[in-house]
């Protein structure tokens, strides 16, 4: 594959992964963090918001770089099965 297609696949994979993570959180998943020397704390809301913003930014980047391909993200296969 050429570099352009590889980069499109990389960005699209990151978008899909981020969306799936947000779906996991929305369905009841939780994220916990323990900063050094501190007690555990639930950071689910912060992590979900950060991931949502990352996905939105990646979508903007992909649309700007690949306007001819980004519109097909309704669920296009990333790889040709041939």
PDB file of N, CA, C and O in Angstrom:
ATOM      1  N   UNK A   1       0.831  -1.186   0.000  1.00  0.00           N
ATOM      2  CA  UNK A   1       0.000   0.000   0.000  1.00  0.00           C
ATOM      3  C   UNK A   1       0.873   1.246   0.000  1.00  0.00           C
ATOM      4  O   UNK A   1       2.013   1.229   0.465  1.00  0.00           O
ATOM      5  N   UNK A   2       0.321   2.309  -0.525  1.00  0.00           N
ATOM      6  CA  UNK A   2       1.086   3.545  -0.526  1.00  0.00           C
ATOM      7  C   UNK A   2       0.934   4.282   0.805  1.00  0.00           C
ATOM      8  O   UNK A   2       0.057   3.966   1.609  1.00  0.00           O
ATOM      9  N   UNK A   3       1.791   5.253   1.018  1.00  0.00           N
ATOM     10  CA  UNK A   3       1.819   5.993   2.285  1.00  0.00           C
ATOM     11  C   UNK A   3       0.475   6.670   2.584  1.00  0.00           C
ATOM     12  O   UNK A   3       0.020   6.667   3.728  1.00  0.00           O
ATOM     13  N   UNK A   4      -0.143   7.237   1.581  1.00  0.00           N
ATOM     14  CA  UNK A   4      -1.416   7.944   1.770  1.00  0.00           C
ATOM     15  C   UNK A   4      -2.482   7.013   2.332  1.00  0.00           C
ATOM     16  O   UNK A   4      -3.172   7.356   3.291  1.00  0.00           O
ATOM     17  N   UNK A   5      -2.611   5.849   1.737  1.00  0.00           N
ATOM     18  CA  UNK A   5      -3.610   4.880   2.195  1.00  0.00           C
ATOM     19  C   UNK A   5      -3.256   4.383   3.598  1.00  0.00           C
ATOM     20  O   UNK A   5      -4.136   4.250   4.448  1.00  0.00           O
ATOM     21  N   UNK A   6      -1.990   4.113   3.839  1.00  0.00           N
ATOM     22  CA  UNK A   6      -1.570   3.654   5.165  1.00  0.00           C
ATOM     23  C   UNK A   6      -1.904   4.684   6.239  1.00  0.00           C
ATOM     24  O   UNK A   6      -2.381   4.326   7.316  1.00  0.00           O
ATOM     25  N   UNK A   7      -1.659   5.948   5.953  1.00  0.00           N
ATOM     26  CA  UNK A   7      -1.941   7.007   6.922  1.00  0.00           C
ATOM     27  C   UNK A   7      -3.439   7.132   7.164  1.00  0.00           C
ATOM     28  O   UNK A   7      -3.871   7.319   8.301  1.00  0.00           O
ATOM     29  N   UNK A   8      -4.234   7.031   6.101  1.00  0.00           N
ATOM     30  CA  UNK A   8      -5.692   7.071   6.242  1.00  0.00           C
ATOM     31  C   UNK A   8      -6.157   5.922   7.129  1.00  0.00           C
ATOM     32  O   UNK A   8      -7.004   6.114   8.002  1.00  0.00           O
ATOM     33  N   UNK A   9      -5.617   4.744   6.913  1.00  0.00           N
ATOM     34  CA  UNK A   9      -5.996   3.573   7.715  1.00  0.00           C
ATOM     35  C   UNK A   9      -5.610   3.771   9.175  1.00  0.00           C
ATOM     36  O   UNK A   9      -6.372   3.425  10.077  1.00  0.00           O
ATOM     37  N   UNK A  10      -4.430   4.325   9.403  1.00  0.00           N
ATOM     38  CA  UNK A  10      -3.990   4.579  10.777  1.00  0.00           C
ATOM     39  C   UNK A  10      -4.932   5.546  11.494  1.00  0.00           C
ATOM     40  O   UNK A  10      -5.348   5.278  12.621  1.00  0.00           O
ATOM     41  N   UNK A  11      -5.270   6.654  10.861  1.00  0.00           N
ATOM     42  CA  UNK A  11      -6.155   7.638  11.476  1.00  0.00           C
ATOM     43  C   UNK A  11      -7.538   7.038  11.707  1.00  0.00           C
ATOM     44  O   UNK A  11      -8.117   7.214  12.779  1.00  0.00           O
ATOM     45  N   UNK A  12      -8.068   6.334  10.718  1.00  0.00           N
ATOM     46  CA  UNK A  12      -9.393   5.739  10.841  1.00  0.00           C
ATOM     47  C   UNK A  12      -9.416   4.687  11.945  1.00  0.00           C
ATOM     48  O   UNK A  12     -10.396   4.591  12.683  1.00  0.00           O
ATOM     49  N   UNK A  13      -8.360   3.906  12.068  1.00  0.00           N
ATOM     50  CA  UNK A  13      -8.283   2.909  13.138  1.00  0.00           C
ATOM     51  C   UNK A  13      -8.280   3.576  14.508  1.00  0.00           C
ATOM     52  O   UNK A  13      -8.929   3.092  15.435  1.00  0.00           O
ATOM     53  N   UNK A  14      -7.563   4.671  14.641  1.00  0.00           N
ATOM     54  CA  UNK A  14      -7.530   5.401  15.913  1.00  0.00           C
ATOM     55  C   UNK A  14      -8.902   5.989  16.234  1.00  0.00           C
ATOM     56  O   UNK A  14      -9.324   5.984  17.390  1.00  0.00           O
ATOM     57  N   UNK A  15      -9.593   6.491  15.226  1.00  0.00           N
ATOM     58  CA  UNK A  15     -10.948   7.022  15.424  1.00  0.00           C
ATOM     59  C   UNK A  15     -11.879   5.916  15.898  1.00  0.00           C
ATOM     60  O   UNK A  15     -12.606   6.088  16.876  1.00  0.00           O
ATOM     61  N   UNK A  16     -11.859   4.802  15.220  1.00  0.00           N
ATOM     62  CA  UNK A  16     -12.741   3.683  15.585  1.00  0.00           C
ATOM     63  C   UNK A  16     -12.429   3.151  16.973  1.00  0.00           C
ATOM     64  O   UNK A  16     -13.338   2.835  17.740  1.00  0.00           O
ATOM     65  N   UNK A  17     -11.157   3.053  17.295  1.00  0.00           N
ATOM     66  CA  UNK A  17     -10.761   2.584  18.617  1.00  0.00           C
ATOM     67  C   UNK A  17     -11.266   3.545  19.703  1.00  0.00           C
ATOM     68  O   UNK A  17     -11.782   3.109  20.732  1.00  0.00           O
ATOM     69  N   UNK A  18     -11.118   4.834  19.470  1.00  0.00           N
ATOM     70  CA  UNK A  18     -11.598   5.834  20.425  1.00  0.00           C
ATOM     71  C   UNK A  18     -13.110   5.779  20.594  1.00  0.00           C
ATOM     72  O   UNK A  18     -13.622   5.889  21.708  1.00  0.00           O
ATOM     73  N   UNK A  19     -13.815   5.610  19.488  1.00  0.00           N
ATOM     74  CA  UNK A  19     -15.278   5.492  19.562  1.00  0.00           C
ATOM     75  C   UNK A  19     -15.682   4.276  20.374  1.00  0.00           C
ATOM     76  O   UNK A  19     -16.586   4.351  21.207  1.00  0.00           O
ATOM     77  N   UNK A  20     -15.012   3.153  20.131  1.00  0.00           N
ATOM     78  CA  UNK A  20     -15.339   1.918  20.868  1.00  0.00           C
ATOM     79  C   UNK A  20     -15.060   2.081  22.360  1.00  0.00           C
ATOM     80  O   UNK A  20     -15.816   1.589  23.199  1.00  0.00           O
ATOM     81  N   UNK A  21     -13.967   2.776  22.684  1.00  0.00           N
ATOM     82  CA  UNK A  21     -13.644   3.022  24.087  1.00  0.00           C
ATOM     83  C   UNK A  21     -14.741   3.861  24.732  1.00  0.00           C
ATOM     84  O   UNK A  21     -15.167   3.570  25.850  1.00  0.00           O
ATOM     85  N   UNK A  22     -15.198   4.894  24.040  1.00  0.00           N
ATOM     86  CA  UNK A  22     -16.278   5.729  24.572  1.00  0.00           C
ATOM     87  C   UNK A  22     -17.571   4.931  24.726  1.00  0.00           C
ATOM     88  O   UNK A  22     -18.319   5.142  25.681  1.00  0.00           O
ATOM     89  N   UNK A  23     -17.836   4.023  23.799  1.00  0.00           N
ATOM     90  CA  UNK A  23     -19.008   3.159  23.915  1.00  0.00           C
ATOM     91  C   UNK A  23     -18.891   2.260  25.148  1.00  0.00           C
ATOM     92  O   UNK A  23     -19.873   2.042  25.857  1.00  0.00           O
ATOM     93  N   UNK A  24     -17.698   1.744  25.397  1.00  0.00           N
ATOM     94  CA  UNK A  24     -17.452   0.922  26.581  1.00  0.00           C
ATOM     95  C   UNK A  24     -17.743   1.726  27.847  1.00  0.00           C
ATOM     96  O   UNK A  24     -18.420   1.239  28.752  1.00  0.00           O
ATOM     97  N   UNK A  25     -17.239   2.942  27.908  1.00  0.00           N
ATOM     98  CA  UNK A  25     -17.476   3.800  29.076  1.00  0.00           C
ATOM     99  C   UNK A  25     -18.967   4.103  29.209  1.00  0.00           C
ATOM    100  O   UNK A  25     -19.520   4.022  30.306  1.00  0.00           O
ATOM    101  N   UNK A  26     -19.613   4.446  28.111  1.00  0.00           N
ATOM    102  CA  UNK A  26     -21.035   4.789  28.140  1.00  0.00           C
ATOM    103  C   UNK A  26     -21.899   3.610  28.575  1.00  0.00           C
ATOM    104  O   UNK A  26     -22.986   3.803  29.119  1.00  0.00           O
ATOM    105  N   UNK A  27     -21.423   2.399  28.340  1.00  0.00           N
ATOM    106  CA  UNK A  27     -22.205   1.217  28.724  1.00  0.00           C
ATOM    107  C   UNK A  27     -21.912   0.769  30.152  1.00  0.00           C
ATOM    108  O   UNK A  27     -22.352  -0.303  30.568  1.00  0.00           O
ATOM    109  N   UNK A  28     -21.174   1.580  30.902  1.00  0.00           N
ATOM    110  CA  UNK A  28     -20.958   1.269  32.309  1.00  0.00           C
ATOM    111  C   UNK A  28     -19.523   0.988  32.700  1.00  0.00           C
ATOM    112  O   UNK A  28     -19.256   0.701  33.867  1.00  0.00           O
ATOM    113  N   UNK A  29     -18.595   1.061  31.769  1.00  0.00           N
ATOM    114  CA  UNK A  29     -17.195   0.839  32.098  1.00  0.00           C
ATOM    115  C   UNK A  29     -16.655   1.966  32.970  1.00  0.00           C
ATOM    116  O   UNK A  29     -17.158   3.089  32.927  1.00  0.00           O
ATOM    117  N   UNK A  30     -15.652   1.668  33.743  1.00  0.00           N
ATOM    118  CA  UNK A  30     -15.044   2.699  34.590  1.00  0.00           C
ATOM    119  C   UNK A  30     -13.536   2.693  34.413  1.00  0.00           C
ATOM    120  O   UNK A  30     -12.938   1.681  34.049  1.00  0.00           O
ATOM    121  N   UNK A  31     -12.939   3.842  34.676  1.00  0.00           N
ATOM    122  CA  UNK A  31     -11.490   3.997  34.596  1.00  0.00           C
ATOM    123  C   UNK A  31     -11.028   4.544  35.940  1.00  0.00           C
ATOM    124  O   UNK A  31     -11.552   5.539  36.440  1.00  0.00           O
ATOM    125  N   UNK A  32     -10.043   3.875  36.507  1.00  0.00           N
ATOM    126  CA  UNK A  32      -9.502   4.286  37.799  1.00  0.00           C
ATOM    127  C   UNK A  32      -8.048   4.673  37.630  1.00  0.00           C
ATOM    128  O   UNK A  32      -7.343   4.142  36.773  1.00  0.00           O
ATOM    129  N   UNK A  33      -7.608   5.614  38.466  1.00  0.00           N
ATOM    130  CA  UNK A  33      -6.233   6.084  38.416  1.00  0.00           C
ATOM    131  C   UNK A  33      -5.721   6.201  39.849  1.00  0.00           C
ATOM    132  O   UNK A  33      -6.473   6.509  40.774  1.00  0.00           O
ATOM    133  N   UNK A  34      -4.441   5.951  40.006  1.00  0.00           N
ATOM    134  CA  UNK A  34      -3.819   6.116  41.311  1.00  0.00           C
ATOM    135  C   UNK A  34      -2.528   6.906  41.142  1.00  0.00           C
ATOM    136  O   UNK A  34      -1.465   6.329  40.912  1.00  0.00           O
ATOM    137  N   UNK A  35      -2.626   8.229  41.256  1.00  0.00           N
ATOM    138  CA  UNK A  35      -1.403   9.028  41.174  1.00  0.00           C
ATOM    139  C   UNK A  35      -0.431   8.605  42.278  1.00  0.00           C
ATOM    140  O   UNK A  35      -0.853   8.125  43.330  1.00  0.00           O
ATOM    141  N   UNK A  36       0.823   8.777  42.043  1.00  0.00           N
ATOM    142  CA  UNK A  36       1.851   8.354  42.992  1.00  0.00           C
ATOM    143  C   UNK A  36       1.536   8.821  44.409  1.00  0.00           C
ATOM    144  O   UNK A  36       1.390  10.016  44.668  1.00  0.00           O
ATOM    145  N   UNK A  37       1.435   7.867  45.311  1.00  0.00           N
ATOM    146  CA  UNK A  37       1.215   8.172  46.718  1.00  0.00           C
ATOM    147  C   UNK A  37      -0.195   8.601  47.070  1.00  0.00           C
ATOM    148  O   UNK A  37      -0.446   8.976  48.216  1.00  0.00           O
ATOM    149  N   UNK A  38      -1.110   8.561  46.140  1.00  0.00           N
ATOM    150  CA  UNK A  38      -2.492   8.985  46.403  1.00  0.00           C
ATOM    151  C   UNK A  38      -3.432   7.786  46.358  1.00  0.00           C
ATOM    152  O   UNK A  38      -3.081   6.733  45.827  1.00  0.00           O
ATOM    153  N   UNK A  39      -4.615   7.950  46.911  1.00  0.00           N
ATOM    154  CA  UNK A  39      -5.597   6.861  46.826  1.00  0.00           C
ATOM    155  C   UNK A  39      -6.167   6.753  45.404  1.00  0.00           C
ATOM    156  O   UNK A  39      -6.082   7.690  44.610  1.00  0.00           O
ATOM    157  N   UNK A  40      -6.739   5.602  45.113  1.00  0.00           N
ATOM    158  CA  UNK A  40      -7.383   5.392  43.816  1.00  0.00           C
ATOM    159  C   UNK A  40      -8.536   6.370  43.669  1.00  0.00           C
ATOM    160  O   UNK A  40      -9.211   6.711  44.641  1.00  0.00           O
ATOM    161  N   UNK A  41      -8.751   6.818  42.433  1.00  0.00           N
ATOM    162  CA  UNK A  41      -9.890   7.692  42.170  1.00  0.00           C
ATOM    163  C   UNK A  41     -10.499   7.352  40.820  1.00  0.00           C
ATOM    164  O   UNK A  41      -9.801   6.921  39.902  1.00  0.00           O
ATOM    165  N   UNK A  42     -11.785   7.546  40.711  1.00  0.00           N
ATOM    166  CA  UNK A  42     -12.521   7.282  39.482  1.00  0.00           C
ATOM    167  C   UNK A  42     -12.328   8.471  38.543  1.00  0.00           C
ATOM    168  O   UNK A  42     -12.713   9.594  38.869  1.00  0.00           O
ATOM    169  N   UNK A  43     -11.733   8.221  37.380  1.00  0.00           N
ATOM    170  CA  UNK A  43     -11.470   9.277  36.394  1.00  0.00           C
ATOM    171  C   UNK A  43     -12.241   9.033  35.096  1.00  0.00           C
ATOM    172  O   UNK A  43     -11.858   9.520  34.033  1.00  0.00           O
ATOM    173  N   UNK A  44     -13.316   8.282  35.197  1.00  0.00           N
ATOM    174  CA  UNK A  44     -14.089   7.887  34.018  1.00  0.00           C
ATOM    175  C   UNK A  44     -14.554   9.083  33.202  1.00  0.00           C
ATOM    176  O   UNK A  44     -14.371   9.110  31.985  1.00  0.00           O
ATOM    177  N   UNK A  45     -15.150  10.065  33.853  1.00  0.00           N
ATOM    178  CA  UNK A  45     -15.693  11.226  33.132  1.00  0.00           C
ATOM    179  C   UNK A  45     -14.588  11.987  32.411  1.00  0.00           C
ATOM    180  O   UNK A  45     -14.733  12.346  31.242  1.00  0.00           O
ATOM    181  N   UNK A  46     -13.472  12.232  33.119  1.00  0.00           N
ATOM    182  CA  UNK A  46     -12.375  12.988  32.509  1.00  0.00           C
ATOM    183  C   UNK A  46     -11.787  12.248  31.307  1.00  0.00           C
ATOM    184  O   UNK A  46     -11.499  12.848  30.271  1.00  0.00           O
ATOM    185  N   UNK A  47     -11.617  10.945  31.464  1.00  0.00           N
ATOM    186  CA  UNK A  47     -11.024  10.142  30.386  1.00  0.00           C
ATOM    187  C   UNK A  47     -11.963  10.089  29.185  1.00  0.00           C
ATOM    188  O   UNK A  47     -11.517  10.184  28.042  1.00  0.00           O
ATOM    189  N   UNK A  48     -13.253   9.939  29.441  1.00  0.00           N
ATOM    190  CA  UNK A  48     -14.201   9.876  28.327  1.00  0.00           C
ATOM    191  C   UNK A  48     -14.239  11.207  27.570  1.00  0.00           C
ATOM    192  O   UNK A  48     -14.270  11.218  26.339  1.00  0.00           O
ATOM    193  N   UNK A  49     -14.236  12.316  28.291  1.00  0.00           N
ATOM    194  CA  UNK A  49     -14.233  13.619  27.632  1.00  0.00           C
ATOM    195  C   UNK A  49     -12.962  13.826  26.818  1.00  0.00           C
ATOM    196  O   UNK A  49     -13.019  14.313  25.689  1.00  0.00           O
ATOM    197  N   UNK A  50     -11.837  13.463  27.375  1.00  0.00           N
ATOM    198  CA  UNK A  50     -10.562  13.607  26.658  1.00  0.00           C
ATOM    199  C   UNK A  50     -10.557  12.742  25.396  1.00  0.00           C
ATOM    200  O   UNK A  50     -10.121  13.187  24.335  1.00  0.00           O
ATOM    201  N   UNK A  51     -11.041  11.512  25.517  1.00  0.00           N
ATOM    202  CA  UNK A  51     -11.073  10.616  24.355  1.00  0.00           C
ATOM    203  C   UNK A  51     -12.040  11.128  23.293  1.00  0.00           C
ATOM    204  O   UNK A  51     -11.751  11.045  22.099  1.00  0.00           O
ATOM    205  N   UNK A  52     -13.179  11.655  23.718  1.00  0.00           N
ATOM    206  CA  UNK A  52     -14.152  12.211  22.769  1.00  0.00           C
ATOM    207  C   UNK A  52     -13.537  13.381  22.005  1.00  0.00           C
ATOM    208  O   UNK A  52     -13.700  13.485  20.789  1.00  0.00           O
ATOM    209  N   UNK A  53     -12.829  14.264  22.718  1.00  0.00           N
ATOM    210  CA  UNK A  53     -12.160  15.395  22.049  1.00  0.00           C
ATOM    211  C   UNK A  53     -11.082  14.903  21.078  1.00  0.00           C
ATOM    212  O   UNK A  53     -10.941  15.446  19.982  1.00  0.00           O
ATOM    213  N   UNK A  54     -10.330  13.886  21.473  1.00  0.00           N
ATOM    214  CA  UNK A  54      -9.301  13.316  20.590  1.00  0.00           C
ATOM    215  C   UNK A  54      -9.923  12.763  19.314  1.00  0.00           C
ATOM    216  O   UNK A  54      -9.404  12.985  18.220  1.00  0.00           O
ATOM    217  N   UNK A  55     -11.029  12.047  19.452  1.00  0.00           N
ATOM    218  CA  UNK A  55     -11.711  11.473  18.286  1.00  0.00           C
ATOM    219  C   UNK A  55     -12.200  12.594  17.375  1.00  0.00           C
ATOM    220  O   UNK A  55     -12.032  12.523  16.158  1.00  0.00           O
ATOM    221  N   UNK A  56     -12.798  13.622  17.953  1.00  0.00           N
ATOM    222  CA  UNK A  56     -13.278  14.744  17.140  1.00  0.00           C
ATOM    223  C   UNK A  56     -12.132  15.420  16.393  1.00  0.00           C
ATOM    224  O   UNK A  56     -12.279  15.776  15.224  1.00  0.00           O
ATOM    225  N   UNK A  57     -10.999  15.597  17.057  1.00  0.00           N
ATOM    226  CA  UNK A  57      -9.838  16.209  16.402  1.00  0.00           C
ATOM    227  C   UNK A  57      -9.319  15.322  15.269  1.00  0.00           C
ATOM    228  O   UNK A  57      -8.990  15.822  14.193  1.00  0.00           O
ATOM    229  N   UNK A  58      -9.243  14.019  15.503  1.00  0.00           N
ATOM    230  CA  UNK A  58      -8.799  13.097  14.458  1.00  0.00           C
ATOM    231  C   UNK A  58      -9.759  13.113  13.272  1.00  0.00           C
ATOM    232  O   UNK A  58      -9.327  13.029  12.122  1.00  0.00           O
ATOM    233  N   UNK A  59     -11.052  13.221  13.544  1.00  0.00           N
ATOM    234  CA  UNK A  59     -12.028  13.296  12.451  1.00  0.00           C
ATOM    235  C   UNK A  59     -11.814  14.564  11.620  1.00  0.00           C
ATOM    236  O   UNK A  59     -11.905  14.525  10.393  1.00  0.00           O
ATOM    237  N   UNK A  60     -11.531  15.684  12.286  1.00  0.00           N
ATOM    238  CA  UNK A  60     -11.265  16.929  11.549  1.00  0.00           C
ATOM    239  C   UNK A  60      -9.997  16.804  10.706  1.00  0.00           C
ATOM    240  O   UNK A  60      -9.964  17.231   9.552  1.00  0.00           O
ATOM    241  N   UNK A  61      -8.966  16.222  11.289  1.00  0.00           N
ATOM    242  CA  UNK A  61      -7.700  16.038  10.566  1.00  0.00           C
ATOM    243  C   UNK A  61      -7.914  15.140   9.356  1.00  0.00           C
ATOM    244  O   UNK A  61      -7.461  15.446   8.253  1.00  0.00           O
ATOM    245  N   UNK A  62      -8.611  14.028   9.575  1.00  0.00           N
ATOM    246  CA  UNK A  62      -8.847  13.091   8.473  1.00  0.00           C
ATOM    247  C   UNK A  62      -9.650  13.749   7.365  1.00  0.00           C
ATOM    248  O   UNK A  62      -9.347  13.557   6.187  1.00  0.00           O
ATOM    249  N   UNK A  63     -10.659  14.514   7.719  1.00  0.00           N
ATOM    250  CA  UNK A  63     -11.470  15.184   6.703  1.00  0.00           C
ATOM    251  C   UNK A  63     -10.651  16.194   5.918  1.00  0.00           C
ATOM    252  O   UNK A  63     -10.819  16.335   4.707  1.00  0.00           O
ATOM    253  N   UNK A  64      -9.759  16.900   6.617  1.00  0.00           N
ATOM    254  CA  UNK A  64      -8.913  17.895   5.947  1.00  0.00           C
ATOM    255  C   UNK A  64      -7.894  17.218   5.021  1.00  0.00           C
ATOM    256  O   UNK A  64      -7.658  17.693   3.910  1.00  0.00           O
ATOM    257  N   UNK A  65      -7.289  16.110   5.475  1.00  0.00           N
ATOM    258  CA  UNK A  65      -6.263  15.442   4.681  1.00  0.00           C
ATOM    259  C   UNK A  65      -6.823  14.535   3.583  1.00  0.00           C
ATOM    260  O   UNK A  65      -6.226  14.385   2.517  1.00  0.00           O
ATOM    261  N   UNK A  66      -7.977  13.938   3.864  1.00  0.00           N
ATOM    262  CA  UNK A  66      -8.539  12.932   2.946  1.00  0.00           C
ATOM    263  C   UNK A  66     -10.016  13.202   2.684  1.00  0.00           C
ATOM    264  O   UNK A  66     -10.852  12.354   2.997  1.00  0.00           O
ATOM    265  N   UNK A  67     -10.360  14.349   2.125  1.00  0.00           N
ATOM    266  CA  UNK A  67     -11.776  14.653   1.912  1.00  0.00           C
ATOM    267  C   UNK A  67     -12.459  13.665   0.965  1.00  0.00           C
ATOM    268  O   UNK A  67     -13.672  13.470   1.032  1.00  0.00           O
ATOM    269  N   UNK A  68     -11.688  13.055   0.100  1.00  0.00           N
ATOM    270  CA  UNK A  68     -12.254  12.090  -0.838  1.00  0.00           C
ATOM    271  C   UNK A  68     -12.512  10.736  -0.194  1.00  0.00           C
ATOM    272  O   UNK A  68     -13.300   9.954  -0.725  1.00  0.00           O
ATOM    273  N   UNK A  69     -11.878  10.436   0.924  1.00  0.00           N
ATOM    274  CA  UNK A  69     -12.044   9.136   1.584  1.00  0.00           C
ATOM    275  C   UNK A  69     -12.833   9.217   2.879  1.00  0.00           C
ATOM    276  O   UNK A  69     -13.530   8.263   3.226  1.00  0.00           O
ATOM    277  N   UNK A  70     -12.747  10.318   3.600  1.00  0.00           N
ATOM    278  CA  UNK A  70     -13.332  10.417   4.934  1.00  0.00           C
ATOM    279  C   UNK A  70     -14.847  10.275   4.940  1.00  0.00           C
ATOM    280  O   UNK A  70     -15.413   9.834   5.940  1.00  0.00           O
ATOM    281  N   UNK A  71     -15.504  10.630   3.876  1.00  0.00           N
ATOM    282  CA  UNK A  71     -16.963  10.540   3.832  1.00  0.00           C
ATOM    283  C   UNK A  71     -17.452   9.104   3.851  1.00  0.00           C
ATOM    284  O   UNK A  71     -18.626   8.860   4.133  1.00  0.00           O
ATOM    285  N   UNK A  72     -16.597   8.164   3.564  1.00  0.00           N
ATOM    286  CA  UNK A  72     -17.039   6.770   3.507  1.00  0.00           C
ATOM    287  C   UNK A  72     -16.930   6.058   4.851  1.00  0.00           C
ATOM    288  O   UNK A  72     -16.973   4.829   4.896  1.00  0.00           O
ATOM    289  N   UNK A  73     -16.792   6.795   5.935  1.00  0.00           N
ATOM    290  CA  UNK A  73     -16.631   6.161   7.243  1.00  0.00           C
ATOM    291  C   UNK A  73     -17.931   5.656   7.847  1.00  0.00           C
ATOM    292  O   UNK A  73     -18.002   5.463   9.061  1.00  0.00           O
ATOM    293  N   UNK A  74     -18.931   5.443   7.063  1.00  0.00           N
ATOM    294  CA  UNK A  74     -20.166   4.882   7.582  1.00  0.00           C
ATOM    295  C   UNK A  74     -19.867   3.492   8.123  1.00  0.00           C
ATOM    296  O   UNK A  74     -20.645   2.994   8.937  1.00  0.00           O
ATOM    297  N   UNK A  75     -18.853   2.881   7.743  1.00  0.00           N
ATOM    298  CA  UNK A  75     -18.313   1.616   8.198  1.00  0.00           C
ATOM    299  C   UNK A  75     -17.624   0.918   7.040  1.00  0.00           C
ATOM    300  O   UNK A  75     -17.917  -0.238   6.738  1.00  0.00           O
ATOM    301  N   UNK A  76     -16.719   1.616   6.403  1.00  0.00           N
ATOM    302  CA  UNK A  76     -16.031   0.989   5.278  1.00  0.00           C
ATOM    303  C   UNK A  76     -15.017  -0.030   5.772  1.00  0.00           C
ATOM    304  O   UNK A  76     -14.433   0.147   6.841  1.00  0.00           O
ATOM    305  N   UNK A  77     -14.806  -1.071   5.026  1.00  0.00           N
ATOM    306  CA  UNK A  77     -13.719  -1.975   5.410  1.00  0.00           C
ATOM    307  C   UNK A  77     -12.393  -1.243   5.241  1.00  0.00           C
ATOM    308  O   UNK A  77     -12.187  -0.557   4.240  1.00  0.00           O
ATOM    309  N   UNK A  78     -11.512  -1.383   6.192  1.00  0.00           N
ATOM    310  CA  UNK A  78     -10.214  -0.713   6.089  1.00  0.00           C
ATOM    311  C   UNK A  78      -9.270  -1.448   5.151  1.00  0.00           C
ATOM    312  O   UNK A  78      -8.411  -0.831   4.521  1.00  0.00           O
ATOM    313  N   UNK A  79      -9.420  -2.732   5.060  1.00  0.00           N
ATOM    314  CA  UNK A  79      -8.520  -3.527   4.252  1.00  0.00           C
ATOM    315  C   UNK A  79      -9.307  -4.279   3.196  1.00  0.00           C
ATOM    316  O   UNK A  79     -10.413  -4.757   3.448  1.00  0.00           O
ATOM    317  N   UNK A  80      -8.736  -4.377   2.039  1.00  0.00           N
ATOM    318  CA  UNK A  80      -9.344  -5.156   0.980  1.00  0.00           C
ATOM    319  C   UNK A  80      -9.100  -6.623   1.288  1.00  0.00           C
ATOM    320  O   UNK A  80      -7.977  -7.002   1.621  1.00  0.00           O
ATOM    321  N   UNK A  81     -10.119  -7.447   1.185  1.00  0.00           N
ATOM    322  CA  UNK A  81      -9.983  -8.858   1.534  1.00  0.00           C
ATOM    323  C   UNK A  81      -9.302  -9.672   0.443  1.00  0.00           C
ATOM    324  O   UNK A  81      -9.089 -10.873   0.611  1.00  0.00           O
ATOM    325  N   UNK A  82      -8.956  -9.034  -0.677  1.00  0.00           N
ATOM    326  CA  UNK A  82      -8.298  -9.764  -1.768  1.00  0.00           C
ATOM    327  C   UNK A  82      -6.836  -9.935  -1.503  1.00  0.00           C
ATOM    328  O   UNK A  82      -6.126 -10.527  -2.317  1.00  0.00           O
TER     329      UNK A  82
END
